[in-house]
């Protein structure tokens, strides 16, 4: 498995050599950022430049391809003006799921509020509800397992942000959050960690929970 600290250090050197002071922020998110990576995990890199035109993307792409296991790299890249104009609800999730490697978010982000975080929860819950209902109605049963895996992966971020809105505490890892949840929410996160059990029950739980969030006043 990739030693992510060594990988990111080497990648940061390449970026600094290529972009110099134009590199404003570098971070790692996803399972590597949370310390939950497996052999199959993607390397989710977050990079902010002063600007990001096509020539910059070409240069960045070439650097990624020079890295060992660079085919696993993915993630978020933008210029500083795009970042400041990005939908705040989405930035809430980006920031909470990113471990800084070089630079700081300070001065790069617009103000982010509790209302922005709540909007992200509502959008995430509505997306999960729609996708689960649509897949159960129209999807082939052979594809249920793959859908439920991705849906429960997405549900973690909604659960994490809900917990912050209710308690004021930011939680980074799935394992830590699992210990704090109960009932339906705990069962959903448990499935995200280890998919097992009746798939119809998993659909029912996901639909019930995401639907109830749409009516919950969590502000």
Steps between C-alpha positions, in 0.01 A plus 500: 500500500612857434682679782290812460727734697800407284290517183357841580840639602648391166203635309515833683866540396406441136218753523722763662768450234242541223268768639715676760306764699195431284435191717276630779370183666550124489311242702385139508139394549297181483606178667871588495424835662299328774753222557253237376660406167524150358708362215225598255449856624529798269745778583269802532716811461375855556702770325442875469704713260484872437324404177436176312488526122540211258879533488508472880280191486734344245800568725320361804392191309859433392620525861235257622602249234860517619399391850506135612145365481400831348210322330330499840507880525181701473351793689433874491703762314406863438621858492459731796222708343298189419546381858371828642197479270430132567160413657563538875302186594740292288806674642385397849543138397829558317656673800379245754629208297843647418818463700737787408845396378633839388354847540185605679133556422527838674429789261410258221141428600185709517323510838332163572199489731287250687228569243738394222571174681127438546439565131761238418319250721167573329651465152682179596188349659276589205751350257521178699122476532444550128776258397387227742136521395589512129739203526254289699222569249692473175842348563585136440548305822841389377611862532359562848816404683718747307244778544463441873877508541530841335187638668619405847841648422324831425279461806806524725554863404137588570513318833823678592358844423174422681698407809689829485177699466348322798803501730742761368776237474688418181572129455749383238489120492226246445613295797480794739161605367360146526564498873287814538195395298197296595214317333437549130794736452743258663369216280553711187859584589566139603392392150739756351783340695399137439218444247303199619141406567174514310519745210128583517544599863796713402288680239216548746734641764671735255170629361347544845801684641568730204131584472472585869801733475316713246246591766741530793576846634870466571593868493 
